[in-house]
Amino acid sequence: MRVPIRKPGKYTHLKTDPNITEDKYIRLKNELKNLKEIKRPPAIREVKRLALLGDFSENAAYQIAKGKLRGINGRILKIEDRLIRAEIIKKPKGNKFVQLGHFVTIEKSGQEKTYQILGSSETKPGSGTISHLSPLGKSLMGKSIGDIAEIKLPEKSVKYKIIKIE
């Protein structure tokens, strides 16, 4: 069975943001341990068992098992690379300037909203966690209380006032 070869998309080779929290680092280590110790050994045994049946070209079960093992190995490599490159976000010292890990309260049109600024792999804008690489995150980084952060959109410019940094 021949697998189709697809051209990589334009976002295929982008480097991941190395900034992660210690909690995310621990979750990745636990996932890696789970993949290596629990999921991979039975997948290897299944491939070996199906290989004994012979005739690899028409052995669909072998091809599927091999693909599953390949997926597990790929995820292991990805997590190991991520852990090697990881830069743990430390609790910021001082509240003078916005840094990674800070909670920032901003005001726009009389409404206040608080965001935590983290790395791009841990963003959840709906629950108040934004990336330091997002337009709002970029405009807040390095600013202090009372400063105005401005985001330029195609049709207009939006301004946010920094109320509090924690």
C-alpha positions as CSV (number, residue, x, y, z in Angstrom):
1,M,0.0,0.0,0.0
2,R,1.4,3.3,-1.0
3,V,0.8,6.4,1.2
4,P,0.2,9.7,-0.6
5,I,2.9,12.3,-0.2
6,R,1.6,15.7,0.5
7,K,3.4,19.0,0.1
8,P,4.1,20.7,3.4
9,G,2.0,23.8,4.1
10,K,3.4,27.2,4.8
11,Y,3.2,26.7,8.6
12,T,5.0,23.4,8.6
13,H,8.5,24.4,9.6
14,L,7.7,27.2,12.0
15,K,9.6,27.0,15.3
16,T,7.5,26.6,18.4
17,D,7.6,29.2,21.1
18,P,10.0,27.7,23.8
19,N,8.3,29.7,26.7
20,I,6.2,27.4,28.9
21,T,5.1,27.3,32.5
22,E,6.5,24.8,34.9
23,D,3.1,23.1,35.0
24,K,3.1,22.6,31.2
25,Y,6.7,21.2,31.5
26,I,5.6,18.7,34.0
27,R,2.6,17.7,31.9
28,L,4.9,17.1,28.9
29,K,7.3,15.0,31.0
30,N,4.3,12.9,32.2
31,E,3.0,12.5,28.7
32,L,6.5,11.4,27.5
33,K,6.7,8.9,30.3
34,N,3.3,7.5,29.5
35,L,4.1,7.2,25.7
36,K,7.4,5.5,26.4
37,E,6.4,3.1,29.2
38,I,2.7,2.4,28.6
39,K,1.7,3.0,24.9
40,R,4.9,2.1,22.9
41,P,5.7,-1.4,24.3
42,P,2.3,-2.9,23.3
43,A,2.5,-1.2,19.9
44,I,6.0,-2.7,19.3
45,R,4.7,-6.2,20.4
46,E,1.7,-5.8,18.0
47,V,4.0,-4.9,15.0
48,K,6.3,-7.9,15.8
49,R,3.3,-10.2,16.1
50,L,1.8,-9.1,12.8
51,A,5.2,-9.2,11.0
52,L,5.4,-12.9,11.7
53,L,2.3,-13.4,9.5
54,G,4.5,-12.5,6.5
55,D,3.6,-10.8,3.2
56,F,3.9,-7.2,4.2
57,S,2.5,-5.8,1.0
58,E,-1.1,-7.1,1.6
59,N,-1.0,-7.2,5.4
60,A,-3.3,-4.3,6.2
61,A,-3.3,-5.0,10.0
62,Y,0.6,-4.8,9.9
63,Q,0.5,-1.5,8.0
64,I,-2.0,0.0,10.5
65,A,0.0,-1.2,13.5
66,K,3.2,0.2,11.9
67,G,1.5,3.5,11.3
68,K,0.3,3.7,15.0
69,L,3.8,2.9,16.2
70,R,5.2,5.6,13.9
71,G,2.7,8.1,15.3
72,I,3.8,7.3,18.9
73,N,7.5,7.6,18.0
74,G,6.8,10.9,16.2
75,R,5.0,12.3,19.3
76,I,7.9,11.1,21.5
77,L,10.4,12.9,19.4
78,K,8.3,16.0,19.3
79,I,7.9,16.1,23.1
80,E,11.6,15.4,23.7
81,D,12.6,18.2,21.4
82,R,10.1,20.5,23.1
83,L,11.5,19.7,26.5
84,I,15.1,20.3,25.4
85,R,14.2,23.7,24.0
86,A,11.9,24.7,26.8
87,E,12.4,27.9,28.7
88,I,10.5,27.8,31.9
89,I,8.6,31.1,32.7
90,K,9.7,32.1,36.1
91,K,7.5,34.2,38.4
92,P,8.3,37.7,37.4
93,K,10.1,39.9,39.9
94,G,8.6,43.3,40.4
95,N,5.5,44.9,38.9
96,K,7.0,47.9,37.2
97,F,7.0,46.5,33.6
98,V,4.8,43.9,31.9
99,Q,6.8,40.6,31.5
100,L,6.0,37.0,30.7
101,G,3.9,35.4,33.5
102,H,2.3,38.7,34.7
103,F,-1.4,39.2,35.1
104,V,-2.3,42.5,33.5
105,T,-5.5,44.4,34.0
106,I,-6.4,46.7,31.1
107,E,-9.2,49.2,30.5
108,K,-10.9,49.9,27.2
109,S,-14.0,52.1,27.0
110,G,-14.6,51.9,30.8
111,Q,-14.5,48.1,30.9
112,E,-11.7,46.3,32.7
113,K,-10.3,42.9,31.8
114,T,-7.4,40.9,33.2
115,Y,-5.1,38.8,31.1
116,Q,-2.1,36.5,32.0
117,I,0.7,36.7,29.5
118,L,2.3,33.4,28.7
119,G,4.0,31.5,25.8
120,S,2.0,30.9,22.6
121,S,1.4,27.2,23.4
122,E,-0.6,27.9,26.5
123,T,-3.0,30.6,25.3
124,K,-6.7,30.5,26.1
125,P,-8.0,34.0,25.2
126,G,-11.5,33.1,26.4
127,S,-10.3,32.4,29.9
128,G,-7.8,35.3,30.0
129,T,-4.5,33.8,29.0
130,I,-2.9,35.4,26.0
131,S,0.4,35.0,24.2
132,H,3.3,37.4,24.3
133,L,3.4,37.1,20.5
134,S,-0.3,38.1,20.0
135,P,-1.0,41.6,18.9
136,L,-2.3,42.6,22.4
137,G,0.5,40.7,24.2
138,K,3.1,42.4,22.0
139,S,1.7,45.8,22.7
140,L,1.6,45.2,26.5
141,M,5.1,43.8,26.9
142,G,7.5,46.2,28.5
143,K,4.8,48.8,29.4
144,S,4.1,50.0,32.9
145,I,1.0,51.0,34.9
146,G,-0.7,54.0,33.3
147,D,0.8,53.4,29.8
148,I,-1.4,53.1,26.8
149,A,-1.0,50.0,24.6
150,E,-2.1,50.5,21.0
151,I,-3.1,47.9,18.5
152,K,-3.3,49.0,14.9
153,L,-6.0,47.3,12.9
154,P,-6.7,47.7,9.2
155,E,-9.6,50.1,9.7
156,K,-8.8,51.6,13.1
157,S,-6.6,51.8,16.1
158,V,-7.6,50.3,19.5
159,K,-6.1,51.7,22.7
160,Y,-5.9,50.0,26.1
161,K,-4.8,51.6,29.4
162,I,-2.8,49.5,31.8
163,I,-4.5,49.6,35.2
164,K,-2.7,47.0,37.2
165,I,0.3,44.6,36.9
166,E,0.5,41.5,39.2
